Amino acid sequence: MTIQESYFAQNLKYATDLGSAYTVSAGNPMPTITLTGDGWTATLTNVSAGQTCAVFMGSTPARPATKEGAPACEESGSATVTP
């Protein structure tokens, strides 16, 4: 989230590709970032861990995240959300 907010402060817009400014832990893919009317959402699925995680800024939630700025994960096929 800090990288997105820093990018916004410098460019007055959010980015869909953070390039080399953002790295992920081994075994995780880069997140899919989607711009919304007032912010962004980011989601990623780690197939080997069987989890999908998301975070959002603005008023458009990204499942499993339900609170702005609070990342959340869920196991694939589960309704259980882990903040």
C-alpha positions as a printed Julia matrix, in Angstrom:
83×3 Matrix{Float64}:
   0.0     0.0     0.0
   2.82    2.41    0.77
   4.21    2.08   -2.76
   0.82    2.91   -4.29
   0.36    5.94   -2.06
   3.89    7.15   -2.81
   3.26    6.72   -6.56
   0.01    8.67   -6.19
   1.75   11.51   -4.34
   4.29   11.84   -7.15
   1.97   11.3   -10.14
  -1.53   12.22   -8.89
  -2.82    8.84  -10.03
  -2.51    5.2    -9.0
  -0.54    2.57  -10.94
  -1.59   -0.82  -12.3
   2.04   -1.92  -12.66
   4.49   -1.11   -9.88
   7.41   -2.58  -11.8
  10.61   -3.21   -9.88
   9.41   -1.01   -7.0
   7.44   -3.98   -5.68
   8.61   -7.52   -4.99
   6.79  -10.57   -3.68
   7.88  -13.45   -1.48
   9.11  -16.62   -3.19
   6.24  -18.7    -4.55
   3.83  -15.78   -4.85
   2.76  -14.17   -8.12
   2.64  -10.41   -8.61
  -0.75   -9.03   -7.54
  -3.38   -8.03  -10.05
  -3.99   -4.31   -9.5
  -7.24   -2.77  -10.69
  -7.91    0.95  -10.59
 -11.33    2.06   -9.32
 -13.09    5.41   -9.37
 -11.58    6.45   -6.04
  -8.67    4.07   -5.43
  -7.47    0.59   -6.31
  -7.75   -3.12   -5.5
  -4.98   -5.71   -5.42
  -5.48   -9.48   -5.38
  -3.24  -12.49   -5.69
  -3.71  -16.23   -5.48
  -1.0   -18.56   -4.25
  -1.93  -21.9    -5.77
   0.53  -23.94   -3.68
  -0.79  -22.42   -0.42
  -4.37  -22.55   -1.66
  -5.04  -18.95   -0.64
  -6.37  -15.81   -2.26
  -5.44  -12.5    -0.64
  -6.64   -8.97   -1.34
  -6.45   -5.38   -0.16
  -8.18   -2.23   -1.38
  -8.12    1.53   -0.99
 -11.26    3.5    -1.76
 -14.87    2.38   -1.65
 -14.65   -0.74   -3.86
 -13.89   -3.86   -1.76
 -11.93   -6.81   -3.16
 -12.92  -10.16   -1.69
 -11.85  -11.4     0.78
 -10.88   -7.91    2.08
 -13.82   -6.05    3.57
 -12.13   -3.11    5.34
 -10.22   -0.44    3.43
  -6.46   -0.8     3.86
  -6.7    -4.13    5.72
  -5.32   -7.1     3.76
  -7.26  -10.35    4.12
  -6.82  -13.92    2.87
  -9.06  -16.93    2.46
  -8.45  -20.54    1.57
  -9.63  -21.51   -1.9
 -13.22  -22.68   -1.77
 -13.67  -21.35    1.77
 -15.82  -18.61    3.2
 -13.4   -18.12    6.12
 -11.52  -14.83    5.92
  -8.2   -14.39    7.72
  -7.33  -10.74    8.43
